[in-house]
Amino acid sequence: MERTKLAPVSLAMFYGANRDFANAFSVRVTLKNPIEPEPLRRALDRAMERYPYFAVRLTVQGEELVLEDNPLPVTIVKGPEPAKLNTAASNYHLVGVSYERTSVVFGAFHALTDGAGAFHWIKTTLYYYLCETEGRQLDPAGVRLAGEDIPAEELEDPFPAQAPETEEPLLPRWSGAFSVTDHIPVGRQRCWHIRIGETSFMKYTRTQDGSPATITSAFMAKTLHTLYPDMTQPVVCGMAHNIRDVIHKPLAHQSMVKLIELAYPPRLKGADIERLAICSRGMVMLQSQPETVWDTVRKQLALEKELEPLTLQERFALLRPVVTGARTGIGNLPASAPVSFKVSYVGRTDWGSMANMIESVHCSVTTDGSGICIEINTCNGYFDYCFMQEFEDDSTVRTFVDLLEQEGIYCTVSGPFDVHVPKMRLPDEPEE
């Protein structure tokens, strides 16, 4: 079987995955009609022809982890989450699919790809499925199809051998972060689905000169300031930032997100959303500058060199203690400080000819060590929030929604639900 060396962008997440934070995610696409298993099987098999870099298994070669071709079919199971990844139940794949009622759930190991990479695979699968179940050829505009040439840039390592020289990045510095789980015991992981009208919310974000992600961060900071007025540590948001465009690799399939840290010090308690939004925007602008992104690339290239002389177990020992939910969550190297919550927005998804057959889209992630995590997706004129937390108390989500509605942003809320993401067998764990 052909084997592929891990790209530097992926090393920390592959070697750092641990029992406390295996770092997987799932995307639940709810359709308007019940799922038909046989057409779904055929659609997934056809779609996988277009994504050979997802048809892989994780193996050990000497003292390294490598990816090798996996000709076995990606598994489909009935239930709320795909089969456990990297096991016989999943045919040793790092991606999987499940279904229940009207929903299809796509799961993946985050070291393999991110939301931006996975959504292409998801759209291709749904396109073939809906063409068959609807009994007609849908317009394929915006959908990658089996049989077409795959651009080299989509397949290759996205990092250059050496990062370009840039100015020293100006990065914020602080120590510590407020944690809700210091006040509420960690327990059953729960999530709520919040739906907001896209037109009204975008109108509001434009008046604040913000984005859906920065405005969400501002509302979450105000939520925690409201609930915990005596806090003495900063509220810190860990925000996913897609670096593809900055490094000029828009087609890269790997997990290409770094964690931007937005800190709201205690002096901002009582600040209105406008002020918090201004602070959010400034911190995002500072940390998304090319010199900051290239600094991250240099660190990941340096990590590759650091790992070269180490044994497999030494690599695990180096990275597993630092790759945890509170410190990295989505990113590839340890954050400079823990975070209070995380926000991820993959961007507006164009569902094209499939749009009127889709009801909603929700993304779930491994929340261990994160406290609170908000995933944002778009569908048919709405923002679909998946508001996840490591505890059952609903005061945080209720306050968050109340603050939105005080600003004229009206929501529908459903839940609580269990958080479902595929489980993962670590590469050095026994076979199941």
Salt bridges, closest charged atoms under 4 A:
ASP45 OD1 - ARG41 NH2 2.67
GLU49 OE1 - ARG46 NH1 2.59
GLU64 OE2 - ARG315 NH1 4.00
GLU68 OE1 - ARG3 NE 3.03
GLU81 OE1 - HIS420 ND1 3.01
GLU81 OE2 - LYS423 NZ 2.83
GLU100 OE2 - ARG28 NH2 2.78
GLU100 OE2 - ARG101 NH2 3.83
ASP114 OD1 - ARG244 NH2 2.86
GLU132 OE2 - ARG42 NH2 2.46
GLU148 OE2 - ARG50 NE 2.83
GLU154 OE2 - ARG50 NH1 2.78
GLU154 OE2 - ARG144 NH1 3.14
GLU156 OE2 - LYS249 NZ 3.10
GLU198 OE2 - ARG348 NE 2.77
ASP209 OD2 - ARG281 NE 3.49
ASP295 OD2 - LYS299 NZ 3.30
GLU304 OE2 - LYS5 NZ 3.88
ASP384 OD1 - ARG195 NE 2.77
ASP394 OD1 - ARG398 NE 3.01
ASP418 OD1 - ARG188 NH2 2.89
ASP418 OD1 - ARG190 NH1 2.59
ASP428 OD1 - ARG320 NH2 2.84
GLU429 OE2 - ARG19 NE 3.09
GLU431 OE2 - ARG425 NH2 3.82
GLU432 OE2 - LYS84 NZ 2.66
